[in-house]
Amino acid sequence: MRILICFAAAVTLAGQSDRSITADAIPGEIHFSADGKTVTALCRDNHIRAWDVATGKAVSDKPVTTGTTLLSATRAAERPEKGTVRIWDLSAGAQLRLINGAPNGRTVMSANGKQLAVANANERKVRLFNLETGEPGRALEDGIGGAAELVFSPDGELIVSANYDNDVRVWKAKSGELVRKMEDLTGAMFAGEFTPDGKHLVLAGLDETVYIWDAKSFGPVRSMKGHGETISALAISPDGRTLVTGGFDVVTTRNPVKVAFWDMATGKIIRTVRSPHRVVSLAFSPDGKWVAMTSGEKTIDLWKTPAAN
């Protein structure tokens, strides 16, 4: 009984964020700037906006075309026409690269900004592109249903696709070699990241479980249960010590859900807060003191991490 009481005391449930930034339109994907002073989001009205974290005031506003992807706080992939991707430097307001032959689909950029990956459900491929030259790279044979999540390793050497067919595929980005295919999962993985040191891959999704794999052998390291909902988003702190998972209700995305803060060393939940609706995106500030969240409202909610309290 004492153990249960102690664990319950370690978890606090709150209904309001520690801070909130008001947006003109509903923000989706979010990223902090490298210095942590601004947060940038792609909004539903097809504008990419940035806000000053300290004051909450908007500092930039760029209209974009439908289908644009926010790749980072300073990069966006715009699709002016079918098969074409235009990479923008948001801080300079300038086009960096025009890429031809890129299909529509989930799009991500490597951390070093040198590679782009696009997963197309219809052709069942993940296509890689060199962002320095605009030239196409490997076309990787993917699974049924397309990528529910697509992620590069921190060094850009690996690309991971978690499919709606419940499989996870890991390739070497340079050679296209299939390193591992995980087929024993019980549901699609909707959220994923490598730990900042690149040693582990973390995925979570439909079956309400967080999975951690060794990023060399891709053998299982740990599975963590306790969120209690399908997981739609996750983020890992810059020091790799804290994981945050955001959920959604499979009945309707409008129902309130849980946001869980996990201690990565112990695999235990150390704080729980509430989101008004499905969690769309989560991002840590570079100093690890804040987590930003979007959830279908005209706000960006900011939560203090347990280490910052």
Backbone bond lengths (Angstrom), bond angles and torsions (degrees), N, CA, C in turn:
res aa  C-N    CA-C-N  psi(-1)  N-CA   C-N-CA  omega(-1)  CA-C   N-CA-C  phi
1 M - - - 1.453 - - 1.515 111.47 -
2 R 1.355 118.72 -38.51 1.456 121.91 179.03 1.525 111.89 -60.50
3 I 1.330 115.64 -39.80 1.468 120.11 -178.72 1.527 110.15 -62.65
4 L 1.324 116.74 -42.59 1.451 120.63 179.78 1.524 110.93 -64.39
5 I 1.310 117.97 -41.25 1.456 121.85 -179.87 1.527 110.49 -65.19
6 C 1.319 117.39 -42.75 1.473 121.12 -179.72 1.524 110.85 -63.93
7 F 1.325 116.24 -42.03 1.461 119.84 -179.05 1.524 110.56 -65.29
8 A 1.330 117.18 -42.60 1.458 121.12 179.19 1.521 110.52 -62.31
9 A 1.332 117.88 -36.45 1.457 121.21 -179.77 1.514 111.64 -68.11
10 A 1.328 116.88 -25.64 1.462 120.68 -178.39 1.515 112.41 -78.72
11 V 1.344 116.85 -14.76 1.462 121.39 -177.16 1.518 108.96 -109.53
12 T 1.329 117.52 123.44 1.451 120.56 178.57 1.517 108.91 -112.57
13 L 1.311 116.88 139.09 1.463 122.07 -178.98 1.511 108.63 -110.69
14 A 1.310 117.73 120.92 1.458 121.88 -178.11 1.510 109.59 -125.97
15 G 1.313 116.40 149.78 1.443 120.51 -178.31 1.517 114.01 -99.73
16 Q 1.346 118.45 -15.02 1.445 121.97 -178.47 1.515 110.10 -123.83
17 S 1.327 115.30 151.08 1.459 119.87 179.41 1.520 109.91 -73.95
18 D 1.318 116.01 163.23 1.460 120.95 176.73 1.525 110.94 -70.31
19 R 1.330 115.94 -32.95 1.458 122.18 174.63 1.516 108.27 -148.88
20 S 1.335 116.59 160.92 1.460 119.58 -179.37 1.523 109.70 -146.08
21 I 1.340 115.86 139.34 1.460 123.02 175.73 1.526 107.96 -110.52
22 T 1.323 117.04 128.16 1.460 121.38 -179.46 1.525 110.33 -87.91
23 A 1.342 115.71 134.64 1.463 121.78 -179.31 1.521 110.18 -115.46
24 D 1.337 116.47 155.15 1.465 121.44 178.24 1.525 111.90 -74.09
25 A 1.312 117.17 -25.55 1.465 122.69 178.22 1.525 107.93 -141.72
26 I 1.313 116.52 164.76 1.466 120.78 -175.65 1.522 110.79 -66.26
27 P 1.342 118.45 119.28 1.461 120.65 179.16 1.522 111.72 -83.82
28 G 1.336 115.38 149.03 1.459 121.07 177.57 1.507 111.09 -114.02
29 E 1.343 117.06 -109.86 1.461 121.86 -179.71 1.524 110.31 -58.81
30 I 1.354 116.98 134.47 1.463 120.98 -177.14 1.525 111.06 -129.85
31 H 1.354 114.71 150.28 1.462 122.11 176.84 1.522 109.41 -145.73
32 F 1.330 116.83 140.13 1.458 121.75 169.92 1.522 109.33 -81.89
33 S 1.334 115.93 151.20 1.458 120.82 171.34 1.524 109.23 -71.25
34 A 1.325 116.98 164.40 1.463 121.31 -177.22 1.516 112.49 -61.67
35 D 1.335 117.44 -30.70 1.462 120.05 178.53 1.526 112.98 -91.87
36 G 1.328 117.47 -1.95 1.455 121.83 177.26 1.512 115.26 76.35
37 K 1.341 117.40 4.86 1.459 119.65 -175.39 1.520 113.48 -83.37
38 T 1.330 117.47 -21.88 1.457 120.85 179.52 1.521 110.55 -131.20
39 V 1.322 115.58 158.31 1.456 122.43 173.51 1.526 107.24 -127.25
40 T 1.330 115.44 135.13 1.466 121.71 -174.61 1.521 109.83 -117.51
41 A 1.334 116.81 141.00 1.462 121.06 -179.04 1.520 110.62 -140.82
42 L 1.331 115.38 147.53 1.458 122.50 169.28 1.517 107.46 -90.50
43 C 1.332 117.23 119.69 1.461 121.43 -174.47 1.526 111.40 -99.43
44 R 1.319 115.20 160.47 1.468 120.80 -174.67 1.519 113.66 -66.35
45 D 1.327 117.68 -19.44 1.464 119.95 178.52 1.527 111.90 -87.20
46 N 1.348 116.52 17.31 1.462 123.14 179.38 1.536 112.35 62.06
47 H 1.319 114.60 45.75 1.461 122.47 171.12 1.531 107.47 -128.06
48 I 1.322 115.59 138.78 1.460 120.72 170.48 1.522 107.02 -100.22
49 R 1.339 116.08 119.59 1.452 121.30 -176.54 1.524 110.56 -120.46
50 A 1.318 115.28 150.91 1.461 121.23 175.09 1.528 108.60 -126.97
51 W 1.329 115.34 145.04 1.454 121.81 -178.92 1.521 110.13 -127.02
52 D 1.322 115.59 148.11 1.449 121.53 171.60 1.526 108.24 -73.78
53 V 1.320 117.25 123.21 1.468 120.88 -175.25 1.522 110.86 -65.34
54 A 1.318 118.19 -38.17 1.464 121.63 -175.70 1.521 112.03 -69.95
55 T 1.341 117.22 -39.74 1.461 120.38 -174.92 1.526 113.71 -104.02
56 G 1.340 117.32 -20.96 1.456 121.06 -176.01 1.515 113.57 80.02
57 K 1.328 118.21 4.03 1.459 121.60 -178.07 1.529 111.00 -83.51
58 A 1.338 115.58 142.28 1.460 120.56 176.93 1.526 109.74 -69.02
59 V 1.337 117.06 136.13 1.464 121.24 -178.84 1.520 112.41 -117.74
60 S 1.327 118.39 -15.04 1.465 120.52 175.99 1.522 109.82 -156.53
61 D 1.335 115.05 156.33 1.468 121.16 -176.94 1.525 107.42 -153.67
62 K 1.342 117.10 114.00 1.462 121.17 -179.70 1.524 110.22 -123.06
63 P 1.330 118.47 119.37 1.472 119.68 173.96 1.523 110.18 -72.46
64 V 1.338 116.16 142.29 1.459 121.69 -179.56 1.520 108.95 -135.86
65 T 1.327 116.52 169.06 1.462 120.73 179.85 1.532 110.65 -81.61
66 T 1.312 115.94 159.51 1.459 121.46 175.60 1.526 109.93 -60.34
67 G 1.337 116.53 137.20 1.456 120.46 -179.52 1.507 114.13 94.55
68 T 1.338 117.33 2.63 1.461 121.43 178.10 1.531 110.45 -69.37
69 T 1.335 116.20 144.29 1.460 122.76 176.39 1.521 109.38 -114.90
70 L 1.330 116.92 131.88 1.459 121.39 173.01 1.521 107.39 -85.24
71 L 1.332 117.00 113.75 1.456 122.61 -175.05 1.521 112.44 -88.28
72 S 1.320 116.21 -34.16 1.463 122.75 179.43 1.516 106.82 -161.46
73 A 1.331 117.25 -175.07 1.461 119.74 178.71 1.518 112.31 -66.65
74 T 1.339 117.41 -19.51 1.472 120.72 -176.06 1.526 114.00 -122.18
75 R 1.327 118.32 0.24 1.460 120.86 -177.24 1.533 110.69 -131.05
76 A 1.324 115.31 141.84 1.465 121.60 175.59 1.515 109.24 -140.15
77 A 1.330 116.07 148.31 1.463 122.81 176.57 1.523 107.85 -110.44
78 E 1.322 115.95 110.28 1.458 122.14 -178.87 1.521 109.35 -103.78
79 R 1.341 116.42 142.67 1.458 121.64 -179.23 1.520 109.70 -114.11
80 P 1.339 117.44 88.53 1.468 120.06 -177.87 1.524 112.71 -69.13
81 E 1.337 116.65 -26.78 1.464 121.07 177.99 1.525 108.34 -155.96
82 K 1.332 115.98 166.09 1.458 121.42 -176.45 1.530 111.00 -59.72
83 G 1.340 115.81 131.12 1.452 121.28 176.71 1.515 114.92 83.49
84 T 1.339 117.37 2.43 1.463 121.29 -178.11 1.523 110.38 -123.87
85 V 1.310 116.29 134.78 1.463 122.10 176.11 1.517 108.54 -124.67
86 R 1.325 115.92 128.93 1.455 121.93 178.20 1.535 108.01 -109.52
87 I 1.329 117.25 119.87 1.457 121.80 -179.81 1.525 108.87 -92.07
88 W 1.337 115.22 124.52 1.456 121.70 -177.44 1.517 111.54 -107.46
89 D 1.337 115.50 141.16 1.457 122.83 165.15 1.528 105.68 -91.74
90 L 1.328 117.03 106.09 1.457 120.99 -173.80 1.517 112.55 -69.29
91 S 1.325 117.15 -34.26 1.464 119.65 -178.41 1.523 111.60 -69.28
92 A 1.330 117.47 -35.09 1.463 121.60 179.77 1.527 112.62 -93.99
93 G 1.344 116.97 -14.60 1.458 120.39 -177.04 1.504 112.96 66.91
94 A 1.346 116.07 32.31 1.464 120.56 -174.96 1.518 111.30 -126.87
95 Q 1.337 115.06 149.07 1.461 120.24 174.96 1.522 109.39 -76.18
96 L 1.340 115.50 130.51 1.460 120.91 178.81 1.522 112.28 -94.65
97 R 1.321 116.66 -39.74 1.459 119.96 -172.96 1.523 110.15 -156.38
98 L 1.317 117.02 142.31 1.460 122.76 171.84 1.520 107.41 -112.30
99 I 1.325 116.16 123.56 1.463 121.53 -176.57 1.531 108.82 -114.84
100 N 1.311 115.97 125.13 1.460 121.81 176.66 1.528 110.01 -102.21
101 G 1.325 115.57 150.06 1.460 120.72 177.35 1.508 114.57 85.35
102 A 1.322 117.27 14.85 1.472 120.67 178.71 1.520 109.75 -96.11
103 P 1.334 118.82 121.60 1.460 120.89 -179.57 1.520 111.29 -74.07
104 N 1.316 116.36 167.60 1.458 120.22 170.99 1.522 108.78 -72.34
105 G 1.299 116.44 149.48 1.464 120.66 178.42 1.510 111.81 152.82
106 R 1.312 115.56 -179.70 1.467 121.22 178.84 1.523 108.97 -59.74
107 T 1.320 116.13 130.55 1.462 121.77 -172.35 1.521 110.64 -129.03
108 V 1.341 116.69 129.73 1.465 121.32 178.08 1.527 109.33 -136.83
109 M 1.347 115.01 158.69 1.457 122.15 179.16 1.517 109.01 -119.72
110 S 1.331 116.94 144.67 1.457 120.66 175.47 1.523 109.88 -67.82
111 A 1.338 116.96 157.03 1.465 121.82 -175.83 1.521 112.60 -60.60
112 N 1.336 117.34 -31.55 1.462 120.56 -179.78 1.525 113.05 -84.34
113 G 1.330 116.57 -0.20 1.456 121.02 176.89 1.514 115.29 72.91
114 K 1.327 117.40 15.34 1.465 120.53 -175.41 1.527 113.71 -98.90
115 Q 1.344 117.64 -16.96 1.470 120.40 -176.11 1.528 111.04 -131.80
116 L 1.315 114.58 147.89 1.454 122.60 174.23 1.524 107.87 -123.40
117 A 1.320 117.19 137.78 1.464 121.98 176.12 1.526 108.69 -122.66
118 V 1.331 115.80 134.83 1.463 121.91 178.85 1.524 108.62 -128.59
119 A 1.337 116.33 123.66 1.466 121.77 179.29 1.520 109.45 -104.56
120 N 1.318 116.03 121.02 1.455 121.23 -179.57 1.518 109.72 -111.87
121 A 1.337 116.39 123.85 1.464 121.04 -175.09 1.524 112.43 -69.10
122 N 1.340 117.18 -36.70 1.463 120.14 -175.27 1.519 112.42 -67.79
123 E 1.327 117.50 -41.56 1.458 119.36 -179.21 1.521 113.11 -92.36
124 R 1.343 116.96 -4.34 1.463 122.47 178.21 1.526 112.10 55.28
125 K 1.316 115.36 48.27 1.458 120.91 179.18 1.524 110.56 -137.92
126 V 1.326 114.61 153.47 1.460 121.73 165.91 1.523 106.13 -110.69
127 R 1.322 116.19 119.08 1.464 120.41 -178.58 1.531 109.73 -103.46
128 L 1.323 116.18 134.49 1.454 122.44 179.72 1.529 110.15 -106.11
129 F 1.343 115.84 145.44 1.465 121.82 179.80 1.524 109.35 -135.60
130 N 1.322 115.47 144.13 1.452 122.62 176.74 1.525 108.38 -85.18
131 L 1.331 117.81 114.57 1.458 120.69 -176.56 1.520 112.97 -76.78
132 E 1.312 117.58 -13.85 1.459 120.06 177.57 1.525 111.69 -81.08
133 T 1.347 116.01 -29.41 1.469 120.08 -178.53 1.523 113.25 -116.07
134 G 1.343 116.69 -20.57 1.458 121.01 -174.81 1.514 113.72 83.30
135 E 1.339 116.75 -0.54 1.455 121.00 -176.87 1.536 111.35 -79.22
136 P 1.351 117.05 146.64 1.467 119.87 176.74 1.516 111.58 -72.30
137 G 1.347 115.21 147.38 1.451 121.39 174.87 1.511 110.51 -108.92
138 R 1.320 115.92 -133.27 1.463 120.70 -177.51 1.528 112.16 -73.83
139 A 1.350 115.85 150.41 1.459 123.68 169.06 1.525 106.48 -112.14
140 L 1.311 116.80 113.01 1.458 122.53 -171.72 1.520 110.50 -100.53
141 E 1.335 116.28 131.13 1.463 121.37 -178.61 1.524 109.48 -72.01
142 D 1.339 116.01 118.16 1.462 121.59 -175.33 1.527 110.71 -110.06
143 G 1.328 116.54 -172.36 1.461 121.50 -172.93 1.515 114.17 -98.61
144 I 1.310 115.09 -172.39 1.458 123.23 -178.18 1.527 110.37 -76.57
145 G 1.329 115.51 138.47 1.451 119.89 173.48 1.515 115.12 91.31
146 G 1.322 117.53 -11.53 1.451 119.65 -179.95 1.511 112.79 85.41
147 A 1.325 115.50 176.87 1.462 121.67 -175.43 1.518 111.22 -86.13
148 A 1.327 115.82 120.29 1.457 120.82 170.46 1.519 110.00 -76.32
149 E 1.345 116.38 -27.76 1.464 122.86 174.62 1.516 108.71 -147.49
150 L 1.338 115.58 145.87 1.458 122.44 -177.77 1.517 106.73 -142.05
151 V 1.338 117.17 126.89 1.460 119.05 -172.94 1.527 111.36 -149.91
152 F 1.342 116.38 138.51 1.456 123.16 172.44 1.529 109.63 -89.50
153 S 1.338 116.04 151.05 1.461 119.87 167.68 1.529 108.00 -70.39
154 P 1.342 118.61 159.13 1.469 120.47 -177.25 1.518 114.35 -56.25
155 D 1.339 118.15 -33.21 1.463 121.24 -179.93 1.521 113.23 -88.26
156 G 1.341 117.19 -0.61 1.459 121.77 179.03 1.514 114.93 75.60
157 E 1.334 117.31 4.79 1.466 120.86 -177.27 1.532 112.50 -76.72
158 L 1.335 117.74 -27.57 1.463 121.91 -176.62 1.517 110.19 -122.37
159 I 1.330 115.51 149.08 1.459 122.37 172.73 1.525 107.78 -128.43
160 V 1.335 116.55 134.41 1.468 122.62 -175.60 1.523 109.44 -121.04
161 S 1.327 115.68 132.10 1.461 121.61 174.89 1.526 108.81 -121.54
162 A 1.327 115.80 122.10 1.469 121.91 174.36 1.518 107.22 -103.38
163 N 1.324 116.49 118.21 1.456 121.37 -169.58 1.524 114.22 -99.66
164 Y 1.331 114.28 162.02 1.458 120.65 173.54 1.523 111.89 -70.47
165 D 1.339 117.88 -8.76 1.468 119.81 173.49 1.531 111.22 -85.99
166 N 1.358 115.74 9.77 1.472 124.27 177.16 1.527 113.94 76.09
167 D 1.322 118.09 5.49 1.458 120.56 178.33 1.529 110.50 -98.16
168 V 1.320 115.74 154.11 1.464 122.33 174.82 1.521 107.75 -122.61
169 R 1.324 116.47 126.67 1.458 121.87 -179.84 1.518 110.19 -115.45
170 V 1.336 115.81 138.43 1.462 122.43 179.29 1.521 108.28 -123.69
171 W 1.352 116.75 124.78 1.452 121.22 178.99 1.528 110.70 -121.40
172 K 1.343 115.93 157.07 1.453 121.08 164.68 1.524 107.10 -80.45
173 A 1.328 116.68 123.93 1.455 120.20 -173.75 1.527 112.53 -64.70
174 K 1.317 118.39 -35.20 1.460 121.71 -175.58 1.528 112.18 -74.77
175 S 1.333 115.91 -46.49 1.466 119.29 -174.74 1.521 113.51 -95.63
176 G 1.335 117.29 -19.00 1.460 120.91 -175.70 1.514 113.76 79.73
177 E 1.331 117.38 6.26 1.467 121.16 -179.64 1.534 110.80 -66.69
178 L 1.330 115.83 131.01 1.458 120.20 174.98 1.521 108.55 -76.68
179 V 1.331 116.12 112.27 1.462 121.89 -176.87 1.512 111.44 -81.20
180 R 1.326 116.35 -41.42 1.466 119.77 -176.38 1.517 109.49 -158.57
181 K 1.315 115.50 145.46 1.455 122.25 170.99 1.518 107.88 -127.88
182 M 1.334 116.25 115.24 1.463 121.66 178.79 1.526 108.64 -95.05
183 E 1.343 115.88 118.64 1.459 120.71 -173.31 1.529 113.84 -118.21
184 D 1.338 117.60 3.42 1.461 119.56 -173.37 1.524 113.07 -101.42
185 L 1.334 118.34 17.41 1.460 121.52 179.21 1.529 110.10 -80.42
186 T 1.326 115.39 153.20 1.469 120.42 -175.72 1.518 113.27 -100.09
187 G 1.319 117.05 8.50 1.454 120.34 178.09 1.508 110.67 -174.95
188 A 1.324 116.46 166.00 1.462 121.12 179.49 1.519 110.53 -67.51
189 M 1.337 116.03 146.20 1.458 122.97 177.04 1.533 108.68 -98.98
190 F 1.324 117.24 117.07 1.455 121.95 -174.76 1.531 113.66 -96.78
191 A 1.330 117.59 -12.75 1.452 120.74 -175.45 1.515 109.88 -142.19
192 G 1.343 116.96 141.59 1.459 118.88 -178.92 1.509 113.10 -164.72
193 E 1.320 115.47 152.40 1.464 123.59 173.35 1.511 108.48 -156.28
194 F 1.323 115.95 154.42 1.449 120.98 163.50 1.524 108.12 -84.11
195 T 1.320 117.06 149.68 1.455 119.28 171.58 1.522 108.39 -63.57
196 P 1.332 118.88 153.02 1.473 120.82 -175.99 1.519 114.27 -56.25
197 D 1.342 117.85 -30.02 1.467 119.90 178.36 1.526 112.86 -82.00
198 G 1.329 116.80 -2.62 1.455 121.43 177.45 1.513 115.61 76.15
199 K 1.326 117.51 7.13 1.463 120.33 -174.34 1.515 113.89 -84.51
200 H 1.328 117.42 -21.42 1.465 120.24 -176.62 1.523 110.87 -137.79
201 L 1.335 115.01 149.33 1.459 123.38 172.54 1.520 107.83 -107.35
202 V 1.325 116.03 129.64 1.469 121.68 -178.82 1.526 108.48 -117.92
203 L 1.332 116.53 125.72 1.460 122.04 178.36 1.523 110.06 -134.07
204 A 1.331 116.14 150.59 1.466 121.34 177.20 1.515 108.88 -153.84
205 G 1.348 115.79 158.10 1.459 117.54 -178.15 1.495 114.63 -176.19
206 L 1.347 114.87 -127.58 1.456 122.16 -167.49 1.521 113.64 -61.68
207 D 1.319 118.68 -36.79 1.465 120.47 -173.11 1.526 113.98 -88.37
208 E 1.352 117.17 15.05 1.471 123.14 171.50 1.522 113.37 66.41
209 T 1.336 117.35 19.04 1.465 122.33 -175.10 1.519 110.11 -121.13
210 V 1.334 116.54 141.99 1.463 122.61 173.38 1.526 108.20 -96.14
211 Y 1.334 116.70 126.31 1.465 121.85 179.88 1.528 109.64 -111.20
212 I 1.318 115.87 137.86 1.461 121.48 177.75 1.525 108.13 -124.57
213 W 1.354 115.51 127.48 1.461 121.46 178.22 1.530 109.94 -118.85
214 D 1.317 116.40 149.93 1.450 122.20 170.46 1.531 108.49 -69.11
215 A 1.332 117.72 129.75 1.460 121.18 -172.77 1.529 113.66 -83.04
216 K 1.328 118.22 3.90 1.463 121.27 171.80 1.518 111.17 -103.53
217 S 1.320 115.88 -52.76 1.467 119.97 -179.23 1.526 112.33 -89.51
218 F 1.336 116.39 -21.36 1.456 124.43 -172.93 1.532 111.75 57.05
219 G 1.331 114.24 30.06 1.454 120.31 167.95 1.513 109.34 -83.38
220 P 1.342 118.20 152.52 1.463 121.26 -179.25 1.525 111.69 -67.00
221 V 1.315 116.20 137.59 1.465 122.48 176.98 1.519 110.62 -105.13
222 R 1.341 116.04 -46.41 1.465 120.33 -176.64 1.511 109.35 -163.55
223 S 1.320 116.77 149.47 1.463 122.04 166.38 1.520 107.47 -123.17
224 M 1.335 115.87 138.51 1.461 121.10 -174.14 1.527 109.81 -122.08
225 K 1.311 115.86 122.13 1.461 122.21 178.02 1.526 109.33 -110.65
226 G 1.339 114.71 155.05 1.447 118.74 178.11 1.517 113.77 141.81
227 H 1.345 116.69 -17.07 1.466 117.45 178.39 1.529 110.50 -64.77
228 G 1.328 116.34 -42.37 1.460 119.91 174.00 1.511 115.52 83.78
229 E 1.338 117.61 6.01 1.461 122.14 177.82 1.532 108.49 -144.80
230 T 1.323 116.03 160.70 1.455 118.98 169.89 1.525 108.52 -58.47
231 I 1.319 117.00 137.63 1.468 121.75 -174.88 1.523 109.63 -101.86
232 S 1.336 115.76 124.83 1.467 121.53 -175.55 1.520 113.55 -105.54
233 A 1.333 117.89 -18.90 1.466 121.02 -177.16 1.514 109.25 -152.84
234 L 1.337 115.97 151.79 1.465 120.08 173.50 1.520 109.47 -150.89
235 A 1.322 115.05 160.85 1.461 122.14 176.37 1.522 108.06 -150.05
236 I 1.340 115.86 148.22 1.461 122.34 -179.20 1.528 107.86 -118.57
237 S 1.324 116.67 134.89 1.457 121.29 -178.27 1.522 110.93 -63.48
238 P 1.339 118.06 154.37 1.467 120.88 -179.25 1.524 114.27 -57.64
239 D 1.340 117.97 -29.23 1.470 120.03 177.78 1.520 112.86 -87.78
240 G 1.351 117.26 -0.95 1.457 122.02 177.25 1.506 115.26 74.80
241 R 1.334 118.19 7.93 1.460 120.49 -175.21 1.522 113.78 -90.86
242 T 1.328 117.03 -23.05 1.466 120.53 -174.49 1.524 110.51 -125.51
243 L 1.307 115.57 133.83 1.464 123.69 174.00 1.520 108.10 -113.40
244 V 1.326 116.52 138.52 1.465 121.00 173.82 1.522 108.43 -120.87
245 T 1.324 116.28 131.11 1.463 121.61 177.55 1.523 109.69 -121.06
246 G 1.328 115.84 139.75 1.457 121.91 177.52 1.517 110.07 -119.29
247 G 1.322 116.97 140.68 1.454 120.40 -172.44 1.513 114.93 -107.51
248 F 1.337 113.98 177.73 1.449 120.09 166.67 1.516 109.96 -150.33
249 D 1.332 114.28 152.33 1.450 122.37 179.42 1.522 107.81 -85.68
250 V 1.338 117.21 124.08 1.461 120.37 -176.86 1.527 112.36 -69.48
251 V 1.335 117.65 -14.46 1.467 120.78 177.63 1.520 110.19 -76.39
252 T 1.345 116.73 -46.50 1.452 122.20 177.46 1.520 109.78 -156.82
253 T 1.333 116.26 139.88 1.466 120.63 179.85 1.524 111.77 -71.97
254 R 1.330 118.03 -7.89 1.466 121.61 -177.83 1.516 112.98 -85.33
255 N 1.318 118.58 -11.89 1.458 120.28 -179.73 1.526 111.15 -74.95
256 P 1.350 117.72 149.32 1.466 119.91 175.54 1.521 111.19 -66.45
257 V 1.329 115.65 147.93 1.462 121.63 -176.30 1.529 109.64 -138.36
258 K 1.308 115.23 -177.21 1.451 122.18 -173.93 1.524 110.89 -107.86
259 V 1.335 114.78 147.87 1.467 123.15 169.03 1.521 106.66 -119.89
260 A 1.328 116.69 121.97 1.464 121.44 -174.37 1.526 110.85 -112.97
261 F 1.323 116.19 133.71 1.462 123.78 173.51 1.523 107.92 -101.26
262 W 1.340 117.17 124.63 1.450 122.87 -175.79 1.534 110.95 -113.41
263 D 1.312 116.27 142.44 1.457 122.05 166.94 1.522 107.08 -83.84
264 M 1.328 117.11 115.10 1.462 120.46 -175.47 1.527 112.15 -66.92
265 A 1.318 117.66 -28.33 1.466 120.38 -178.19 1.519 111.57 -71.49
266 T 1.340 116.73 -39.55 1.467 120.44 -175.80 1.523 112.55 -100.52
267 G 1.341 117.36 -19.40 1.455 120.27 -176.63 1.508 113.63 76.40
268 K 1.352 117.56 16.62 1.463 121.53 -178.09 1.524 111.25 -106.59
269 I 1.324 115.21 149.84 1.460 121.84 175.74 1.521 108.51 -77.04
270 I 1.345 116.91 128.95 1.457 120.96 -177.84 1.532 112.65 -111.05
271 R 1.319 117.00 -13.76 1.457 120.70 175.33 1.518 108.93 -158.05
272 T 1.325 116.70 143.82 1.456 121.51 175.63 1.517 109.11 -133.04
273 V 1.344 115.91 131.70 1.458 121.58 177.18 1.524 108.31 -128.44
274 R 1.327 115.50 175.13 1.459 120.33 -176.64 1.515 112.23 -110.56
275 S 1.321 114.89 143.20 1.455 122.62 170.14 1.529 107.46 -112.50
276 P 1.337 118.64 140.69 1.467 119.52 -178.30 1.521 113.81 -66.47
277 H 1.343 116.11 -28.09 1.469 121.74 -179.04 1.520 109.09 -146.36
278 R 1.332 115.73 -174.09 1.460 121.42 176.50 1.522 111.64 -47.88
279 V 1.325 116.57 134.13 1.459 120.75 177.49 1.529 108.68 -78.59
280 V 1.326 116.16 121.18 1.462 122.17 -177.24 1.521 110.79 -88.53
281 S 1.339 117.30 -46.21 1.454 120.99 -175.03 1.518 110.47 -150.38
282 L 1.329 115.85 146.83 1.465 123.38 176.22 1.527 108.43 -132.26
283 A 1.328 117.01 144.20 1.467 120.69 177.69 1.521 110.03 -151.81
284 F 1.333 116.68 136.02 1.459 122.56 174.27 1.524 109.95 -86.88
285 S 1.327 116.22 144.79 1.455 120.62 169.37 1.528 108.71 -70.40
286 P 1.332 119.02 154.20 1.467 120.62 -177.41 1.512 114.89 -58.04
287 D 1.344 117.75 -29.07 1.461 119.94 177.75 1.526 112.93 -86.21
288 G 1.342 116.84 -1.70 1.453 121.52 176.95 1.510 115.35 76.10
289 K 1.329 118.39 7.31 1.465 120.55 -174.78 1.523 113.13 -87.15
290 W 1.330 117.08 -20.81 1.458 120.84 -177.39 1.526 111.29 -130.42
291 V 1.330 115.00 149.09 1.461 122.26 168.70 1.528 107.35 -119.26
292 A 1.333 116.34 127.27 1.456 121.69 177.02 1.525 109.11 -98.91
293 M 1.341 115.99 143.57 1.461 120.87 -176.19 1.517 110.23 -139.13
294 T 1.346 116.40 140.67 1.454 121.95 168.47 1.525 108.15 -119.07
295 S 1.350 115.19 147.08 1.469 118.15 -172.94 1.521 112.91 -152.24
296 G 1.327 117.84 33.61 1.458 119.71 175.89 1.504 114.85 85.55
297 E 1.317 118.49 9.56 1.458 123.43 174.23 1.528 108.63 -112.58
298 K 1.328 117.08 168.41 1.464 120.86 177.92 1.531 110.58 -83.56
299 T 1.299 115.37 49.27 1.461 121.15 -179.75 1.526 110.26 -145.72
300 I 1.322 114.77 154.71 1.453 122.34 164.75 1.517 106.24 -113.73
301 D 1.316 116.64 114.55 1.458 121.35 -179.02 1.525 110.10 -87.71
302 L 1.308 116.35 139.50 1.451 122.81 -179.97 1.516 109.40 -119.72
303 W 1.330 115.33 127.27 1.468 121.63 -179.98 1.525 109.31 -116.68
304 K 1.308 116.09 136.25 1.459 120.26 172.75 1.523 108.42 -72.77
305 T 1.323 116.78 137.17 1.459 119.77 175.48 1.522 108.99 -75.93
306 P 1.335 117.33 155.33 1.466 120.28 179.78 1.522 113.15 -53.49
307 A 1.346 117.31 -35.16 1.461 120.65 -179.06 1.513 111.98 -68.88
308 A 1.328 117.07 -22.96 1.468 120.44 -177.52 1.514 112.56 -88.34
309 N 1.328 117.86 -10.53 1.455 120.71 -178.22 1.519 112.02 -79.28
